[in-house]
């Protein structure tokens, strides 16, 4: 694998794979553990970082603009883990507390004041809470370990311990048999003064318990139009409350957009560390071993964490840039020849259908365009004979 000389990233993602409970819809790299092996995970992260610095020829310290600790359940690290992670990262990276955006994901059940304070002391300044819903019945169906009261309390804990920005994950597109009053839940979220919302449609992922229930006919997924209508209602409500709909799934109060995600959408270099973590070190996309046991064995023995690598062909890059650009409110500048070649006469049709708007050379997707963006861009890829791995299907708002 050729990675020597890869550009140094300014964005770092760490994956913590352990959870107290695995939700029936989850297909992430997650391992249930009543007592997670925190020390073993920290040492695996240390070994992987050593491997990357040596393989790429990087010299410490590297300056970071963003850090994102996801999972799994990073708040399941307990009160001692965050300090250890902060110390470990500062051995290899420059992390300016005045400028860095450091996000930590948390489950409302385990996001105690002690844990939140430990993450804040370690350097985290943005909390991303896996709320998913503010309805106890919905949360019970999802298999979450918290209730609506605990979800609200977790936002308060983040505020009280000094987090500068608070995101909540909000899930929609649930099966027909799950009764829900989405607008009432949105009102409850807004009353908490949240800074950011990531709204995700429920995806029926293969090999999950939920997928088996769907296949057996015990669960009926949300129908297409009902799914789309709920997305419209959510987007309309958050926009009306003053949140900027700056990406297909993301809403933020001005100044609280997630900087880390922009590294993904702008195709800027970022490093993913931990089991299943993905990174982009141009021109390569790389991903680590998915399972915790295989990952930990690989880094412990010095083999290295990387399980796969992909270098996109030029045509794939154009398609990916088109898809990523149209996901955001910034859109794309169609004055470049590459866009004219890719879009052809489609652009006029998209404008006529009100799927995009055009002002001069700037083209941005509308709400209706976002609902069908994957389909639109994949259609271009099919005509060009491009596989487009990142565009492999599914409604955009499920991504």
Secondary structure, DSSP 8 states (H G I E B T S, - for coil): ---TT----SEEEEEE-EESS--TT--SS-EE-SS--HHHHHHHHHHHHHHHHHHHT--S-EE-SEEEEEES-GGGGHHHHHHHHHHHHHTTEE--TTT-EEEEEE-TTT--HHHHHHHHHHT--EEEEEEE-S-HHHHHHHT-S--HHHHHHHHHHHHHTT-SEEEEEEEE---TTS---HHHHHHHHHHTT-SEEEEEE----TTSHHHHHHHTTS-----HHHHHHHHHHHHHHHHHTT-EEEETTEEE-TT---HHHHHHHTT--BEEESTT-EEEETTEEEEE-SSHHHHHHHHHTTS-SEEEEEE--HHHHHHHHHHHHHHBTT-EETTSHHHHHHHTTHHHHHHHTTSEEEETTEEEE-HHHHHTHHHHHHHHHHHHT---GGG-SS-GGG-
